[in-house]
Amino acid sequence: MADHKITCLSCAQANRVPDDKLGSGAKCGTCGASLFPTKVIDVDAAVLTKASRTDTLPLVVDFWAPWCGPCRSMAPEFAKAASALRGKVRFVKLNTEENPKVGQRHNIRSIPTMVRFAGGRERGRTTGALRAPQIQSFATTR
């Protein structure tokens, strides 16, 4: 049985999680937060940087802004996809209005943009609002 490295979305601490605990109540050893929260978390630059570089599970990031209509309409679909793939893929959001430098660093030119990270690298990117099945397909594409 393999262990996975999972970054806490609350405190950015790396945690080792065995296969049989993925998505089933695993908590951060430092702060006690759920490593697989039931709701999509809005992360900051530090958490995104660490999780995208170190996590062994794929990480899908929704780059969005509160004023963006398509971003707001896609949010429930993103949450549905996150719920369906809980324990297999992690989903987070990053508010580009609050973190403009992160958006620039990741070359985000329009929103919503989703980026999939795996193995410490960007593995996929898509722009525009999608439905949950499309998001799930994007999240699980190798």
DSSP file with accessible surface (Angstrom, degrees, kcal/mol):
  #  RESIDUE AA STRUCTURE BP1 BP2  ACC     N-H-->O    O-->H-N    N-H-->O    O-->H-N    TCO  KAPPA ALPHA  PHI   PSI    X-CA   Y-CA   Z-CA
    1    1 A M              0   0  168      0, 0.0     2,-0.2     0, 0.0     0, 0.0   0.000 360.0 360.0 360.0 129.7    0.0    0.0    0.0
    2    2 A A        -     0   0   53     16,-0.0    17,-1.8     1,-0.0     2,-0.3  -0.571 360.0-133.2 -92.9 151.9    1.5    3.4   -1.0
    3    3 A D  E     -A   18   0A  87     15,-0.2     2,-0.4    -2,-0.2    13,-0.1  -0.782  17.0-146.9 -97.1 149.1    1.4    6.6    0.8
    4    4 A H  E     -A   17   0A  35     13,-3.0    13,-2.9    -2,-0.3     2,-0.6  -0.895  12.2-129.1-113.3 146.2    0.5    9.9   -0.9
    5    5 A K  E     +A   16   0A  68     -2,-0.4    51,-2.2    11,-0.2    52,-0.5  -0.859  33.0 179.2 -93.8 122.6    1.8   13.3   -0.1
    6    6 A I  E     -A   15   0A   0      9,-2.9     9,-2.0    -2,-0.6     2,-0.4  -0.993  21.5-138.6-129.8 126.7   -1.1   15.7    0.5
    7    7 A T  E     -A   14   0A   0     -2,-0.4     2,-0.3     7,-0.2     7,-0.2  -0.703  25.4-117.9 -85.0 131.2   -0.7   19.4    1.4
    8    8 A C     >  -     0   0    0      5,-2.6     4,-1.6    -2,-0.4    27,-0.1  -0.522  15.1-147.6 -66.5 130.4   -3.1   20.7    4.0
    9    9 A L  T  4 S+     0   0   16     25,-0.3    35,-0.2    -2,-0.3    -1,-0.1   0.591  94.5  47.7 -78.2  -8.5   -5.3   23.4    2.3
   10   10 A S  T  4 S+     0   0   83      3,-0.1    -1,-0.2    24,-0.1    37,-0.1   0.867 130.6  10.9 -95.4 -46.3   -5.5   25.3    5.6
   11   11 A C  T  4 S-     0   0   53      2,-0.1    -2,-0.2    36,-0.0     3,-0.1   0.445  90.7-123.6-117.7  -1.9   -1.9   25.4    6.9
   12   12 A A     <  +     0   0   20     -4,-1.6     2,-0.3     1,-0.2    -3,-0.1   0.609  58.1 149.2  68.6  16.2    0.2   24.2    3.9
   13   13 A Q        -     0   0   85     -6,-0.1    -5,-2.6     1,-0.1     2,-0.3  -0.612  48.4-122.5 -80.7 135.9    1.8   21.4    5.9
   14   14 A A  E     -A    7   0A  31     -2,-0.3     2,-0.3    -7,-0.2    -7,-0.2  -0.585  32.5-171.5 -77.3 138.5    2.7   18.3    3.9
   15   15 A N  E     -A    6   0A  20     -9,-2.0    -9,-2.9    -2,-0.3     2,-0.5  -0.967  21.9-131.2-129.8 147.8    1.0   15.1    5.2
   16   16 A R  E     -A    5   0A 163     -2,-0.3   -11,-0.2   -11,-0.2   -13,-0.0  -0.884  27.7-175.6 -99.0 128.0    1.5   11.4    4.3
   17   17 A V  E     -A    4   0A   4    -13,-2.9   -13,-3.0    -2,-0.5     5,-0.1  -0.986  20.1-131.2-127.9 123.5   -1.8    9.6    3.6
   18   18 A P  E >   -A    3   0A  41      0, 0.0     3,-2.1     0, 0.0     4,-0.5  -0.341  29.7-108.4 -68.8 155.0   -2.1    5.9    3.0
   19   19 A D  G >  S+     0   0   67    -17,-1.8     3,-1.4     1,-0.3   -16,-0.1   0.862 117.6  57.0 -48.2 -44.5   -4.2    4.7    0.0
   20   20 A D  G 3  S+     0   0   99      1,-0.3    -1,-0.3     3,-0.0    -3,-0.0   0.586 105.5  51.5 -72.8  -6.3   -7.0    3.4    2.2
   21   21 A K  G X >S+     0   0  104     -3,-2.1     3,-1.7     2,-0.1     5,-0.7   0.445  75.7 125.6-106.0  -2.0   -7.5    6.8    3.9
   22   22 A L  T < 5S-     0   0   35     -3,-1.4    -3,-0.0    -4,-0.5    14,-0.0  -0.404  90.1  -6.9 -62.6 122.2   -7.8    8.9    0.7
   23   23 A G  T 3 5S+     0   0   14     -2,-0.2     2,-0.4     1,-0.1    -1,-0.3   0.443 110.9 102.1  76.3   0.7  -11.0   10.9    1.0
   24   24 A S  T < 5S-     0   0   71     -3,-1.7    -1,-0.1    63,-0.1    -2,-0.1  -0.467 107.6 -57.3-120.3  63.4  -12.2    9.1    4.1
   25   25 A G  T   5S+     0   0   50     -2,-0.4     2,-0.1     1,-0.2    -3,-0.1   0.603  74.7 164.3  86.0   9.9  -11.6   11.5    7.0
   26   26 A A      < -     0   0   12     -5,-0.7     9,-2.8     8,-0.1    10,-0.6  -0.420  19.2-163.4 -62.2 134.7   -7.8   12.0    6.7
   27   27 A K  B     -B   34   0B 136      7,-0.3     7,-0.2     8,-0.1     2,-0.2  -0.888  25.4 -95.5-123.2 154.7   -6.8   15.0    8.8
   28   28 A C     >  -     0   0    5      5,-2.9     4,-1.2    -2,-0.3   -13,-0.1  -0.439  24.9-142.8 -66.0 133.4   -3.7   17.3    8.9
   29   29 A G  T  4 S+     0   0   72     -2,-0.2    -1,-0.1     2,-0.1   -14,-0.0   0.679  97.6  42.9 -70.7 -17.5   -1.3   16.2   11.5
   30   30 A T  T  4 S+     0   0   94      3,-0.1    -1,-0.1   -17,-0.1    -2,-0.0   0.909 132.2  10.5 -94.1 -53.8   -0.4   19.8   12.3
   31   31 A C  T  4 S-     0   0   67      2,-0.1    -2,-0.1   -18,-0.1    -1,-0.0   0.568  90.0-123.9-108.7 -11.3   -3.7   21.7   12.4
   32   32 A G     <  +     0   0   38     -4,-1.2    -3,-0.1     1,-0.3     3,-0.1   0.464  58.3 145.7  84.6   0.8   -6.3   18.9   12.3
   33   33 A A        -     0   0   26     -6,-0.1    -5,-2.9     1,-0.1    -1,-0.3  -0.371  60.0 -94.4 -70.4 151.8   -8.2   20.3    9.2
   34   34 A S  B     -B   27   0B  37     -7,-0.2   -25,-0.3     1,-0.2    -7,-0.3  -0.440  24.1-152.3 -64.8 133.6   -9.7   17.7    6.8
   35   35 A L  S    S+     0   0    2     -9,-2.8    -1,-0.2     1,-0.3    -8,-0.1   0.648  96.9  39.0 -80.9 -15.1   -7.3   16.9    3.9
   36   36 A F  S    S-     0   0    8    -10,-0.6    -1,-0.3    50,-0.1   -11,-0.2  -0.637  87.4-167.0-131.5  72.2  -10.3   16.2    1.7
   37   37 A P        -     0   0   36      0, 0.0     4,-0.1     0, 0.0    -4,-0.0  -0.204  26.2-128.4 -62.6 153.8  -12.9   18.8    2.7
   38   38 A T  S    S+     0   0  114      2,-0.1     2,-0.3    48,-0.0    48,-0.1   0.698  93.3  54.5 -76.4 -18.9  -16.5   18.3    1.5
   39   39 A K  S    S-     0   0  167     43,-0.0     2,-0.2    44,-0.0    40,-0.0  -0.876  98.1-100.1-114.0 150.6  -16.5   21.8    0.1
   40   40 A V        -     0   0   35     -2,-0.3     2,-0.4    52,-0.1    52,-0.2  -0.484  41.4-139.1 -68.3 132.9  -14.1   23.4   -2.5
   41   41 A I  E     -c   92   0C  52     50,-0.7    52,-2.4    -2,-0.2     2,-0.6  -0.754   4.2-134.5 -98.8 139.0  -11.6   25.6   -0.7
   42   42 A D  E     -c   93   0C  73     -2,-0.4    52,-0.2    50,-0.2     2,-0.2  -0.836  34.8-162.0 -87.5 119.1  -10.4   29.0   -1.9
   43   43 A V        -     0   0   10     50,-2.8    52,-0.4    -2,-0.6     2,-0.2  -0.604  10.9-128.0-103.5 166.0   -6.6   28.8   -1.4
   44   44 A D     >  -     0   0   83    -35,-0.2     4,-2.4    -2,-0.2     5,-0.2  -0.460  38.5 -90.7-102.2 179.9   -3.9   31.4   -1.3
   45   45 A A  H  > S+     0   0   27      1,-0.2     4,-2.6     2,-0.2     5,-0.2   0.890 122.1  51.3 -60.3 -43.4   -0.6   31.7   -3.2
   46   46 A A  H  > S+     0   0   65      2,-0.2     4,-2.3     1,-0.2     5,-0.2   0.923 112.0  45.4 -64.8 -44.3    1.5   29.7   -0.7
   47   47 A V  H  > S+     0   0    8      2,-0.2     4,-2.9     1,-0.2     5,-0.3   0.935 114.1  49.4 -65.1 -44.7   -0.9   26.8   -0.4
   48   48 A L  H  X S+     0   0    1     -4,-2.4     4,-2.8     1,-0.2     5,-0.3   0.938 111.0  49.7 -60.4 -45.8   -1.3   26.6   -4.2
   49   49 A T  H  X S+     0   0   28     -4,-2.6     4,-1.3    -5,-0.2    -1,-0.2   0.949 115.7  41.9 -59.8 -48.1    2.4   26.7   -4.8
   50   50 A K  H  X S+     0   0   74     -4,-2.3     4,-2.3    -5,-0.2     5,-0.4   0.945 117.2  46.0 -67.3 -46.3    3.2   24.0   -2.3
   51   51 A A  H  X S+     0   0    2     -4,-2.9     4,-1.9     1,-0.2    -2,-0.2   0.911 111.5  51.4 -64.9 -40.7    0.3   21.7   -3.3
   52   52 A S  H  < S+     0   0   10     -4,-2.8    68,-0.4    -5,-0.3    -1,-0.2   0.810 117.7  39.6 -68.7 -25.0    0.9   22.0   -7.0
   53   53 A R  H  < S+     0   0  166     -4,-1.3    -1,-0.2    -5,-0.3    -2,-0.2   0.777 127.9  25.0 -92.2 -29.8    4.5   21.1   -6.6
   54   54 A T  H  < S+     0   0   45     -4,-2.3   -49,-0.2    -5,-0.2    -3,-0.2   0.713  86.1 105.3-114.7 -23.7    4.4   18.3   -3.9
   55   55 A D     <  -     0   0    6     -4,-1.9    64,-0.5    -5,-0.4    65,-0.4  -0.343  51.2-154.8 -66.0 141.7    1.0   16.6   -3.9
   56   56 A T  S    S+     0   0   76    -51,-2.2    -1,-0.1    62,-0.1   -50,-0.1   0.638  76.9  74.6 -90.7 -15.7    0.9   13.1   -5.4
   57   57 A L  S    S-     0   0   14    -52,-0.5    32,-0.1     1,-0.1    60,-0.1  -0.709 100.2 -94.5 -88.3 149.4   -2.8   13.3   -6.3
   58   58 A P        -     0   0   26      0, 0.0    32,-2.8     0, 0.0     2,-0.4  -0.293  38.1-150.7 -59.5 147.8   -3.8   15.5   -9.2
   59   59 A L  E     -dE  90 117C   3     58,-2.6    58,-3.2    30,-0.2     2,-0.5  -0.992   6.4-162.4-125.5 122.7   -4.8   19.0   -8.3
   60   60 A V  E     -dE  91 116C   0     30,-3.1    32,-2.5    -2,-0.4     2,-0.5  -0.939   9.2-163.3-108.3 125.4   -7.3   21.0  -10.4
   61   61 A V  E     -dE  92 115C   0     54,-2.9    54,-2.1    -2,-0.5     2,-0.7  -0.928  10.0-153.6-113.2 127.9   -7.4   24.8   -9.8
   62   62 A D  E     -dE  93 114C   0     30,-2.4    32,-2.6    -2,-0.5     2,-0.6  -0.898  10.5-156.6 -98.0 108.4  -10.2   27.0  -10.8
   63   63 A F  E     +dE  94 113C   0     50,-3.2    50,-1.6    -2,-0.7     2,-0.2  -0.814  35.5 147.7 -84.9 120.3   -8.8   30.5  -11.4
   64   64 A W  E     -d   95   0C  36     30,-2.2    32,-3.4    -2,-0.6    33,-0.5  -0.817  38.7-142.5-144.8 175.7  -11.8   32.8  -10.9
   65   65 A A    >   -     0   0    0     -2,-0.2     3,-1.4    30,-0.2     7,-0.2  -0.984  26.3-122.3-146.7 148.6  -12.9   36.3   -9.8
   66   66 A P  T 3  S+     0   0   58      0, 0.0     6,-0.1     0, 0.0    -1,-0.1   0.782 110.5  54.9 -64.1 -26.7  -16.1   37.3   -7.9
   67   67 A W  T 3  S+     0   0  159      4,-0.0     2,-0.7    -3,-0.0    -3,-0.0   0.572  84.5 102.5 -82.3  -6.9  -17.2   39.8  -10.7
   68   68 A C    <>  -     0   0    6     -3,-1.4     4,-2.2     1,-0.2     5,-0.2  -0.673  56.2-161.6 -86.9 112.3  -17.0   37.1  -13.4
   69   69 A G  H  > S+     0   0   32     -2,-0.7     4,-2.5     1,-0.2     5,-0.2   0.929  91.8  48.4 -58.1 -50.6  -20.5   35.8  -14.4
   70   70 A P  H  > S+     0   0   67      0, 0.0     4,-1.8     0, 0.0    -1,-0.2   0.876 110.1  54.2 -60.7 -33.2  -19.3   32.6  -16.1
   71   71 A C  H  > S+     0   0    1      2,-0.2     4,-1.3     1,-0.2    -2,-0.2   0.931 110.2  46.0 -63.2 -45.9  -17.1   31.9  -13.0
   72   72 A R  H  < S+     0   0  143     -4,-2.2    -1,-0.2     1,-0.2     3,-0.2   0.890 112.6  49.9 -66.1 -37.9  -20.1   32.2  -10.7
   73   73 A S  H  < S+     0   0   77     -4,-2.5     4,-0.4     1,-0.2    -1,-0.2   0.815 111.8  49.0 -71.9 -26.9  -22.2   30.0  -12.9
   74   74 A M  H  X S+     0   0    2     -4,-1.8     4,-2.7    -5,-0.2     3,-0.5   0.731  88.8  85.8 -82.6 -20.5  -19.5   27.3  -13.1
   75   75 A A  H  X S+     0   0   34     -4,-1.3     4,-2.4     1,-0.3     5,-0.2   0.884  89.8  46.2 -52.0 -47.1  -18.9   27.2   -9.3
   76   76 A P  H  > S+     0   0   71      0, 0.0     4,-2.0     0, 0.0    -1,-0.3   0.883 113.4  50.5 -66.6 -31.9  -21.7   24.7   -8.5
   77   77 A E  H  > S+     0   0   18     -3,-0.5     4,-2.3    -4,-0.4    -2,-0.2   0.897 109.4  50.6 -69.1 -39.8  -20.6   22.5  -11.4
   78   78 A F  H  X S+     0   0    1     -4,-2.7     4,-2.5     1,-0.2    -1,-0.2   0.919 110.2  50.6 -62.2 -42.4  -17.0   22.6  -10.1
   79   79 A A  H  X S+     0   0   46     -4,-2.4     4,-2.3    -5,-0.3    -2,-0.2   0.892 108.8  51.2 -64.1 -39.3  -18.3   21.6   -6.7
   80   80 A K  H  X S+     0   0  112     -4,-2.0     4,-2.3     2,-0.2    -1,-0.2   0.920 111.2  47.6 -63.1 -44.9  -20.2   18.7   -8.2
   81   81 A A  H  X S+     0   0    0     -4,-2.3     4,-1.8     2,-0.2    -2,-0.2   0.915 111.1  51.7 -62.8 -41.9  -17.1   17.4  -10.0
   82   82 A A  H  < S+     0   0   15     -4,-2.5     4,-0.3     1,-0.2    -2,-0.2   0.914 110.6  48.2 -61.8 -41.6  -15.0   17.8   -6.8
   83   83 A S  H >< S+     0   0   85     -4,-2.3     3,-1.0     1,-0.2    -1,-0.2   0.914 110.6  51.1 -65.6 -41.6  -17.6   15.8   -4.8
   84   84 A A  H 3< S+     0   0   53     -4,-2.3    -1,-0.2     1,-0.2    -2,-0.2   0.824 118.3  37.5 -66.1 -30.8  -17.7   13.0   -7.5
   85   85 A L  T >X S+     0   0   15     -4,-1.8     3,-2.7    -5,-0.2     4,-2.0   0.217  80.6 147.6-107.9  15.0  -13.9   12.7   -7.5
   86   86 A R  T <4 S+     0   0   91     -3,-1.0     4,-0.1    -4,-0.3    -3,-0.1  -0.238  73.3  18.2 -55.8 129.0  -13.2   13.2   -3.8
   87   87 A G  T 34 S+     0   0    8      2,-0.4    -1,-0.3     1,-0.0     3,-0.1   0.284 123.9  60.2  91.6 -10.8  -10.2   11.2   -2.8
   88   88 A K  T <4 S+     0   0  138     -3,-2.7     2,-0.3     1,-0.5    -2,-0.2   0.691 115.3  13.3-113.2 -36.9   -8.9   10.8   -6.4
   89   89 A V  S  < S-     0   0    8     -4,-2.0    -1,-0.5    -7,-0.2     2,-0.4  -0.991  71.9-135.0-139.7 142.1   -8.4   14.4   -7.5
   90   90 A R  E     - d   0  59C   8    -32,-2.8   -30,-3.1    -2,-0.3     2,-0.4  -0.847  17.1-158.9-102.2 140.8   -8.3   17.5   -5.3
   91   91 A F  E     + d   0  60C  14     -2,-0.4   -50,-0.7   -32,-0.2     2,-0.3  -0.967  16.9 164.5-120.7 131.2  -10.1   20.7   -6.4
   92   92 A V  E     -cd  41  61C   1    -32,-2.5   -30,-2.4    -2,-0.4     2,-0.3  -0.931  24.5-136.8-137.9 164.3   -9.3   24.2   -5.2
   93   93 A K  E     -cd  42  62C  23    -52,-2.4   -50,-2.8    -2,-0.3     2,-0.4  -0.909   8.2-161.0-120.1 149.8  -10.2   27.7   -6.3
   94   94 A L  E     - d   0  63C   0    -32,-2.6   -30,-2.2    -2,-0.3     2,-0.8  -0.979  16.7-138.5-132.8 119.7   -7.9   30.7   -6.5
   95   95 A N  E  >  - d   0  64C   6    -52,-0.4     4,-1.4    -2,-0.4     3,-0.3  -0.675  11.5-164.6 -77.5 110.5   -9.4   34.2   -6.6
   96   96 A T  T  4 S+     0   0   23    -32,-3.4     7,-0.2    -2,-0.8   -31,-0.2   0.714  86.5  62.0 -72.3 -19.2   -7.4   36.1   -9.2
   97   97 A E  T  4 S+     0   0  112    -33,-0.5    -1,-0.2     1,-0.2   -32,-0.1   0.896 112.3  36.1 -69.6 -40.7   -8.7   39.4   -7.9
   98   98 A E  T  4 S+     0   0  140     -3,-0.3    -2,-0.2     1,-0.2    -1,-0.2   0.679 128.9  36.3 -83.7 -20.3   -7.1   38.8   -4.5
   99   99 A N    >X  +     0   0   30     -4,-1.4     4,-1.8     1,-0.1     3,-0.6  -0.466  65.1 155.6-131.2  61.2   -4.0   37.1   -5.9
  100  100 A P  H 3> S+     0   0   73      0, 0.0     4,-2.3     0, 0.0     5,-0.2   0.857  73.9  56.6 -62.5 -32.8   -3.2   38.9   -9.2
  101  101 A K  H 3> S+     0   0  158      1,-0.2     4,-2.7     2,-0.2     5,-0.1   0.859 105.1  52.0 -67.5 -33.3    0.5   37.9   -9.1
  102  102 A V  H <> S+     0   0    3     -3,-0.6     4,-2.0     2,-0.2    -1,-0.2   0.923 108.8  50.7 -67.7 -42.5   -0.4   34.2   -8.9
  103  103 A G  H  <>S+     0   0    6     -4,-1.8     5,-2.9     1,-0.2    -2,-0.2   0.919 112.8  46.5 -59.3 -41.9   -2.6   34.7  -12.0
  104  104 A Q  H ><5S+     0   0  144     -4,-2.3     3,-1.7     3,-0.2    -2,-0.2   0.923 109.1  54.1 -66.0 -43.4    0.2   36.4  -13.8
  105  105 A R  H 3<5S+     0   0  137     -4,-2.7    -1,-0.2     1,-0.3    -2,-0.2   0.851 112.6  43.9 -60.2 -34.6    2.7   33.7  -12.7
  106  106 A H  T 3<5S-     0   0   28     -4,-2.0    -1,-0.3    -5,-0.1    -2,-0.2   0.278 114.2-118.5 -95.6  10.8    0.4   31.0  -14.2
  107  107 A N  T < 5 +     0   0   84     -3,-1.7     2,-0.7     1,-0.2    -3,-0.2   0.883  45.4 176.6  57.0  44.7   -0.2   33.0  -17.3
  108  108 A I      < +     0   0   28     -5,-2.9    -1,-0.2     1,-0.2     3,-0.1  -0.731   9.2 167.8 -82.6 115.0   -4.0   33.3  -16.7
  109  109 A R        +     0   0  205     -2,-0.7     2,-0.3     1,-0.3    -1,-0.2   0.645  63.8  12.8-103.7 -25.0   -5.3   35.5  -19.5
  110  110 A S  S    S-     0   0   61    -47,-0.0    -1,-0.3    18,-0.0   -47,-0.1  -0.977  85.3 -89.8-147.8 159.7   -9.1   34.9  -19.1
  111  111 A I  S    S+     0   0   33     -2,-0.3   -47,-0.1     1,-0.2    18,-0.1  -0.933  92.7  40.5-130.3 152.7  -11.3   33.4  -16.5
  112  112 A P  S    S+     0   0    2      0, 0.0    16,-3.2     0, 0.0     2,-0.4   0.493  75.1 161.4 -73.4 141.9  -12.6   31.0  -15.6
  113  113 A T  E     -EF  63 127C   1    -50,-1.6   -50,-3.2    14,-0.2     2,-0.4  -0.999  22.7-157.1-126.3 132.4   -9.5   29.0  -16.4
  114  114 A M  E     -EF  62 126C   2     12,-3.1    12,-2.3    -2,-0.4     2,-0.4  -0.929   7.2-169.0-109.6 136.0   -8.8   25.5  -14.9
  115  115 A V  E     -EF  61 125C   0    -54,-2.1   -54,-2.9    -2,-0.4     2,-0.5  -0.985   9.4-150.6-123.7 133.4   -5.3   24.1  -14.6
  116  116 A R  E     -EF  60 124C  14      8,-2.5     7,-3.7    -2,-0.4     8,-1.1  -0.918  12.8-167.4-105.7 125.5   -4.5   20.5  -13.7
  117  117 A F  E     +EF  59 122C  12    -58,-3.2   -58,-2.6    -2,-0.5     2,-0.3  -0.906  14.3 160.8-109.7 141.2   -1.3   19.8  -11.9
  118  118 A A  E >   + F   0 121C  28      3,-2.4     3,-1.6    -2,-0.4   -62,-0.1  -0.958  65.0  10.1-155.9 141.1    0.2   16.4  -11.4
  119  119 A G  T 3  S-     0   0   62    -64,-0.5   -63,-0.1    -2,-0.3     3,-0.1   0.810 130.0 -59.0  61.1  28.9    3.7   15.3  -10.6
  120  120 A G  T 3  S+     0   0   31    -65,-0.4     2,-0.3   -68,-0.4    -1,-0.3   0.538 119.4  88.9  80.9   7.1    4.8   18.8   -9.7
  121  121 A R  E <  S-F  118   0C 155     -3,-1.6    -3,-2.4   -68,-0.0     2,-0.3  -0.938  85.7 -96.5-135.5 157.6    3.9   20.2  -13.2
  122  122 A E  E     +F  117   0C  79     -2,-0.3    -5,-0.3    -5,-0.2     3,-0.1  -0.569  39.1 174.5 -69.2 129.4    1.1   21.7  -15.2
  123  123 A R  E     +     0   0C 108     -7,-3.7     2,-0.3     1,-0.3    -6,-0.2   0.470  59.1   3.2-117.3  -8.0   -0.6   18.8  -17.1
  124  124 A G  E     -F  116   0C  14     -8,-1.1    -8,-2.5     2,-0.0    -1,-0.3  -0.957  52.5-165.8-173.1 157.6   -3.6   20.5  -18.6
  125  125 A R  E     +F  115   0C  86     -2,-0.3     2,-0.3   -10,-0.2   -10,-0.2  -0.984   7.1 175.7-152.6 140.1   -5.5   23.8  -19.0
  126  126 A T  E     -F  114   0C  38    -12,-2.3   -12,-3.1    -2,-0.3     2,-0.4  -0.992  13.7-151.6-145.9 146.7   -8.9   24.8  -20.2
  127  127 A T  E     +F  113   0C  73     -2,-0.3   -14,-0.2   -14,-0.2     2,-0.1  -0.942  53.1  42.9-122.0 142.0  -10.7   28.1  -20.4
  128  128 A G  S    S-     0   0   29    -16,-3.2     2,-0.2    -2,-0.4   -14,-0.1  -0.144  91.7 -57.1 108.3 157.1  -14.4   28.8  -20.1
  129  129 A A        -     0   0   51    -18,-0.1     2,-0.3    -2,-0.1   -58,-0.1  -0.486  56.8-173.7 -72.6 134.4  -17.3   27.6  -18.0
  130  130 A L        -     0   0   32     -2,-0.2     2,-0.2   -56,-0.0   -53,-0.1  -0.875  23.4-113.7-125.6 160.2  -17.8   23.8  -18.1
  131  131 A R     >  -     0   0  153     -2,-0.3     4,-2.3     1,-0.1     3,-0.5  -0.500  41.6 -98.1 -86.4 162.7  -20.5   21.4  -16.8
  132  132 A A  H  > S+     0   0    6      1,-0.2     4,-2.8     2,-0.2     5,-0.2   0.877 121.8  51.8 -53.0 -46.2  -19.6   18.9  -14.1
  133  133 A P  H  > S+     0   0   92      0, 0.0     4,-2.1     0, 0.0    -1,-0.2   0.903 111.6  48.0 -62.1 -35.5  -19.1   15.9  -16.5
  134  134 A Q  H  > S+     0   0  101     -3,-0.5     4,-2.5     2,-0.2    -2,-0.2   0.892 111.9  49.5 -68.7 -39.3  -16.7   18.0  -18.6
  135  135 A I  H  X S+     0   0    0     -4,-2.3     4,-2.8     2,-0.2    -1,-0.2   0.924 110.5  50.4 -65.4 -42.9  -14.8   19.1  -15.5
  136  136 A Q  H  X S+     0   0   60     -4,-2.8     4,-1.5    -5,-0.2    -2,-0.2   0.913 110.8  49.3 -61.5 -41.7  -14.5   15.5  -14.3
  137  137 A S  H  X S+     0   0   72     -4,-2.1     4,-0.8    -5,-0.2     3,-0.3   0.933 112.7  47.3 -63.2 -45.4  -13.2   14.4  -17.7
  138  138 A F  H >< S+     0   0   27     -4,-2.5     3,-0.8     1,-0.2    -2,-0.2   0.919 111.0  52.5 -60.1 -42.7  -10.6   17.2  -17.7
  139  139 A A  H 3< S+     0   0    2     -4,-2.8    -1,-0.2     1,-0.2    -2,-0.2   0.785 114.3  40.8 -67.0 -28.7   -9.6   16.4  -14.2
  140  140 A T  H 3< S+     0   0   77     -4,-1.5    -1,-0.2    -3,-0.3     2,-0.2   0.421  84.1 115.1-105.0   1.5   -9.0   12.7  -14.9
  141  141 A T    <<        0   0   74     -4,-0.8   -18,-0.0    -3,-0.8    -3,-0.0  -0.512 360.0 360.0 -71.1 136.1   -7.3   13.0  -18.3
  142  142 A R              0   0  255     -2,-0.2    -1,-0.1   -18,-0.0    -2,-0.1  -0.486 360.0 360.0 -84.8 360.0   -3.7   11.8  -18.2
